[in-house]
Amino acid sequence: MTNDPVTGDYDVIVIGTGPIGQTVIARARAAGLSVAAVERELVGGECSYWACIPSKAMLRPAVAVADARRVDGARQAVTGSVDAPGVFARRDRYVTDWDDDGQAGSLKELGAELIRGHGRLAGSRRVAVETPDGLTITLTARQAVAICTGSGPFLPDLPGLPDARPWTNREATDSHTVPERLAIVGGGGVGVEMASAWSALGAAVTLLAQDDGLLARMEPFVGELVGHALTEAGVEVRIGATVTAVQRGGNGPVTLHLEDGSSVEADEVLFATGRRPNTDDIGLETVGLEPGSWMEVDDTCAVDTPDGAWLYALGDVNRHALLTHQGKYQARIAGAVIADRAAGRPIDPAPWSAHSVTADHHAVPQVFFCDPPAGAVGLTADEAERRGHRIRVIDVDLGQAVIGANLFADGYTGRARMVVDEDHGYLLGVTFVGPGVEELIHSATVAVAGRVPLDRLWHAVPCFPSISEVWLRLLEAYRDQSV
């Protein structure tokens, strides 16, 4: 199929061209469908310019230096701290100096029509685009509209916060200067990653977290180990610290007033207090949905509308998992569904079929690239119990049990856990924390997603002497408990 003029019809209209939007565009184009791609900021989205890519580009030098200092013979060669200008230059290369020409060109190479402007739904299968020069272009989708607008930072309603000019993830990943003192509010992934990065860059960091601690959605030991490591690195970690007001006078320091009556003073403050969907100004009201809401979807990522399945919500906006890789997975699913429906083919609902076009959410992997990194897939022990599973929890001290871990870092500190479904003999969840464990998560994801029986995992022999030998130690511990 060929593209009509930009004021006419397309098979698919995609609003938002981050990694999720780009993935559904690629799948639709592979099926021969015409696509209009609408973008109001940079092609590549939040992930490419203010989140995943710049944050990891900043963290890698910090972790590389920390890893070197954990190995005798290498630590003696590390005579200085992380070089801030070098880190910023590296990050700027990875975000292409916030220039999206390359990614825009890739869309055009796919055969998609890139339309720059603010896209809003304008009723069933219609999108109105307000262009930068003030024109309004109305587009119609023959098959589907995909909402891929992502999420933005959630800022709490605190006295004085707007005037304090707080950092969000954007300022935390695009700043070119290091504040002398940085306060970070929030103990989730953004909070701990940015605490690692900015502390390594030379800022005196104070990390303020709620009563549930750091990385509270993971196994409890993860936050404990990460918190200890941050403290050892010089970060002041305060658990149970609730900010009640923020104050800044002019260009001076910012003061955070806490519930216990104390206060924290810093030169900048980063609020890493959650995300909100970017759906408040995309025309949801024109199709009977609530502006600003998370979008409910079925297992094909379609939104329930009175006139059939034509509206899809992918990535952060549907709140299934605010992770780029999961959004891209959803986009592959939705792309296949859109193509099948356009061709009149039936939708295969079987979640284990090789040709399935329904999303499976039981094995969602995640990694936080702080120092040390932490990763998990599937359910925590608490989640599994609350869902009614009969489980056994197996823990292994990586430093005590795995020779490869100690070869990776002298005096290695880390921990692994697997949560076993005792009724079915497969894994419900796996968690790792410690240097280098980010590369173990996909093996855990394969085991959890595939529901590989433990008696088969015995035959997946890990290489010696690598950190992956933790799999053998976990299985041995499970066997020993079974005797």
Secondary structure, 3 states (H helix, E strand, C coil): CCCCCCCCEEEEEEECCCHHHHHHHHHHHHCCCCEEEEECCCCCHHHHHHCHHHHHHHHHHHHHHHHHHCCCCCHHHCCCCCCHHHHHHHHHHHCHHHCCHHHHHHHHHHCCEEEECEEEECCCCEEEEECCCCCEEEEEEEEEEEECCCEEECCCCCCCCHHHCCECHHHHHHCCCCCCEEEEECCCHHHHHHHHHHHHCCCEEEEEECCCCCCCCCCHHHHHHHHHHHHHCCCEEEECCCEEEEEECCCCCEEEEECCCCEEEECEEEECCCEEECCCCCCHHHHCCCCCCCCCCCCCCECCCCCCCCEEECHHHHCCCCCHHHHHHHHHHHHHHHHHHHHCCCCCCCCCCCCCCCCCCCCCEEEECCCCCEEEEECCHHHHHHCCCCEEEEEEEHHHHCHHHHHHCCCCCCEEEEEEECCCCEEEEEEEECCCHHHHHHHHHHHHHCCCCHHHHCCCCCCCCCHHHHHHHHHHHHHHHHC
